[in-house]
Amino acid sequence: MNNEIAGNDFDYFCLPAVGVAGGAVVSWRRDLWCATSPCARRFSVTTKLTPLNGHGEPWWLTNVYGPTARADKADFLQELRDVRASCPGPWLLCGDFNLIYKASDKNNGRLHHGLMRRFRNVIDDLQLEEIHLSGRLFTWLQLTTARAVIYELDVAQESRHLSYGELELRHELKANVLGLASLARTMARQRSRTRYLKEGDACTKYFHLQACHRRRKNYLFAINHNGQTFSEEEAKAGIVYSYYNELLSKAFHRQHRIDLAQLDLPRLDLSDLVTLFTAEEVARIVRDTPADRAPGPDGFNGAFYKAAWEIVGPDVVRVFHALWELDFRSFYHLNE
């Protein structure tokens, strides 16, 4: 997820989430910063950042995710004090505190003045200064408003030319809305994967419904062939095999050819590109694949192939050899 949001130029250190809640991550550009002394606690993750260009002094960065349960908030506030004690020098504290210290930060009148007072005491004792949020127009609460403004500008553009200021506003709103929408899709996809794994491990009714739906969706109940309908398993398998066997076994004959020799093009030795895949090449590619990636939700990930390569390796190599020889009819052996 860090690569999807930040990019491949970033390294990170994280506090794992519990289900779909909690978790924190600190990410930095590896060509600009050197991160040392990482420390993950119950509600926070901290690291020391040093600029690689030699300009500026090192400083500490702490990212927090405060608990939602009221019983854990006292432990969270004490953890902030402990983190500060272990981070001498400049210190930046950020994240989701799930706490407020002034009533204006609350959108209703349900306030817990005791927690507000304890949070304010921590801020004063640690001598923290708040960096106020800028660009509030593009926070989650204002995303709907930004979309409405874009819609009104699009409607107005159909009947008149937008002014320079309106075009600039539309462009800025569009860029920020698209960025937040992309982030929202990434977060939703991550939550769905977590729920899929969690519900699957628990063997719940939800997981079985998903599995049955996928099986029904991919199942061919009947095949219409030459005016007849076949529903028996053996008959359907024979029809499908015969169709693709005839399709893939036909030789393709070109009606026209280009004589490249007449073009006087430079000749290159590309014989290495048509040689058979070696077992070492296939094994190297498998070792370089990400351990947590899979072709699909029901496929094996890279960690499985790396751990079981001595067992499944010969079969994988044979698949690549069949692919090189264009022997697609041999792929059905994979399910035996």
N, C-alpha and C positions, 0 to 999 in steps of 0.2 A: 504493500500500500504506500510506503514511503516513496518508492520509485515512481508510482503513478502520480502522486501529488507533487513531489519536489523535483524528481528527475534523477538521472544516474550520477550526477556530480555531487550528490549529497551522501554523507554517512549519518548514522543515527544510533541512538541509544534509547531504549524504551523500558517502560514499566508495563507489563502485559495487562490486558483488560481481563475482567472477570465476567465471562459471558459477553453481553453487549454493553456492559456498563464499566465505567472507570477506565484506567489506563492513561498513560501519558508518554510523550515522545519528545526528545530533543534531537534536532536535525541541523547539520551544518555543512557548508561547502568545504570539501576536503582540500581544495586548492587555496583557500583563504584562511582557514582556522585549523588549529591543532587542539583536539579535545583530549583531556587527561582527567584522571581521578573521577571516573564515573561512579555514581552511587545511587542505587534505587532503594527507596524506603517504601513504607506502606501506602502513602498517598502522593509521593513525589519522586522525581528523578532529577539528579543534579550532576553537572559536569563543569570542568574548568576549561575555558576557551582562551587560547593564546593566538594572536595574529601572526601569520607566517611571514608577513613583510617586515617584521621587526619594529613596526611603529605602534605604539600604544602598549599599555600594560595588560597583563592577564586579568580576567574577570570571571565570575561564577554565574552560571545560568541554572535556574531551578524552574521546572515546569510541574504544576500540581494539578490534581483532580480531587477536589474536596468531596467528602462523603455526603450523601443525601440523608442518611440516618442521623437523627439528632444525637443519639447516644455516642456516635463516633466523632462528633465535631470537637470535643475537648481534646481527644487524642490528636486530631489534625492540627489544632492550634499549637499544641505542645511540640509536634513534629516541626512546625515552622521555626520555633525557637531553637530546636536542636540543629536544624539545617544551617541556620544563620551562625550558630556557634562554631560549626565545622567549616565555614567558608570565610576566611579572613580576606578583607579587601573588598573591591567593588562587587556588588551582587544584584542580579536582576531576577525578580520573582514574578512569574506569570502563570496563566492557566485559568481553570475554572474552579473558583473557590467554593461555590455553592453557599456563599455567605455574603451579607451586605453589612455596611457599617453606617449607612445613612438611609433615611426613609425614602428619599427621592429615587433610590435605585429599585424600589418595589412598585409594581404596577397595581397593587391593591393595598388594602388597609390591614392585612394580616401580618403583623410584625412581631418578632420575638426580640424584645428589647434587651433581654439578658445576653443572648448570643451576639447581638449587635455591639453591646458594650464590651464583651470579651474580645471580639474581633478588633474593635477600635483600640483596645489596650495593647494587643499584639502589634498593631501597626505603629503605635507610638513607641513602645519599648524597643522595637527593632529599627526605629527611625526610617521607616519606609515612606517614600514619596510616590503618590499615584501618578502614573502617566495616563492622562485622560485620552479616551478613545476619540480618534479623528475619523472622518468619513463614515459617520453613523448612518448615512443614507444607504449604505450597502451592507448593513447587518441583516441577520435573518429576519428580524421583526419588520424591516422596511423593504424586504424583497418583493412583496406583493405590490407595494406602492410604486416601486421602480418599474415593474412590469406594466402597471396601469399607465404610467407616464409614457412609456415606449409605445403602447398601443394607441394612445391619443395622438402622439406625434406621427405614427404611421398613418392614421386616419386623416390627419391634417395634410400630410404629404400628397395624398391622392387628389386634393383639390387646389393646392397652392404649393409654392416653393418655400421650404423652410429657411429661416434666417440662419446666419452663421452660428449664432449662439445656440439655436435649437438643434442644429446638426451636431455641434460639439457635445451638447447635453445628451442627445440620443446615442452618439458613439460611445460616450463614457458610461452611460447606463447599460448599454448593450454589452460592453466588455465585462463589466462587473457582474451583471446578471448571469452571463454565460459561465463565468468563472465559478460563481456560487452554485449554479445548477450542476456543473461538472463535479464539484466537490460533494454535492448532495447525492449524486448518483454513485460516486465511489463509496460513500459512507453506507448507503442503502445496500449496495452489492456486498460490502463486507459484513453487514449485519445479517443478510440473507444466508451467506456462507456459514457464518457462525451458528445461526439457528439450524441450518440443515445438518451440520455436524452434531450439534447438541441434541436435536430431536432424533437423529439417526442412532446415536449411541444409546439414547434412552429407549429406543424401540417403541416409540409412541404411535398413536393412531394417525397423527399428522404425517409422520414419515411413511407409514404404510400406504396412506392415501396418495401421497406424492409418487411413490414407487409404482403403485398400480396404475395411476394415471399415465405415467410415462410408458409403461408397458402397453396399455391399451392404445395409446397414441401411435406407437411404432408397430403395432401388430396389423398384419394384412388378413382380414377375415375371409376374403374371397378374391379370386382373380378371374377376370373375363378374358378368355383366350379363344380366338376363332369362333366367336359367337356362343361359346359355352362357358358356364360359370363353374369354377373348381373351388371347393372349400376344404378338401382333404389336405393334410399337411404334406404328405409325400407328393401329391400332384402339384401343389403350389411350389414346392421346392424344385421339382423337376422342370416346371415351366420357366421359373426364374433362372435356373442354371442354364437351360438350353438357350434362352434368349441372349444372355450375356456371353455365353460361350461362342455363339454364332457371331455376335457383334464384335467381340475382341479377336476372333480368329481370322477375320477377313483381312487380306492384304490390301493396303491402300496404294492405288496407282495414280500417280500425278499425270494430268493431261499436258501440262506445260512445265518446262524446266528452265532454269537460268544457268547459262554457262559462265560461271564466275571467272574462268580462266581468261575470257575475253576482256574482263574489266581491268586486268593488270593490277590486281590488288596485292599488297604484301602478304607473304605466306608466313604463318606462325605455326609452330609445333604445339598442337593442342592434344597430343596423344594422351597426356596425363588425365585429361578431362573425361576420357571414355574408358578408362581402366576400371576394373572391378573394384568395388569397395572392399577394403581389407578389414579384418576383425579389429585391428588396432585403431583404425580410423573410426569405426562405429563406436568402440568402447570410449574413445576420447570424447566424442560428441556427447555420449550419455553422461560422462563425468562432468561435462561443462554445463549440463542442463540444470536449471534451478530445482532445488530439492522439493519446493512446495508448489510446483506447477504441474498440472495434468492436462491432457487433451480435452477432457470434459468432466462433468460431475461424477460419471461412473467409470472414469479411467484411472490408471495407476500413475502416481506422480513420480518425479525424478528420484526421490529418496528410495522408493521401492526398487527401481531398476538398478540403482547403485548398490543397494544391500544384497539383492538377489541376482547380481550379474552372472555369477558362476553357474547359476541354474538356468536362467532365461536368456543369457547372452547368446548361445548358439542359435536359438530360435530367432532372436532379433536379427542376427547376422544373415540367416537364411532369408528373412523377409526382404532385406536390402538386396540380396543377390537376385531374388525373384523380381524385384522392382527394376534392377539394372537390366535383366534379361527380358523385360516386358512380359513376364509370365504371370499375368494377373490372375489366371485361372487357378493358380496354386494357393491363393490367399485363403481359400476356404479351409485349408488345413490348420489355420490358426485357431479355429474353434473346436478342433478335435482333442 
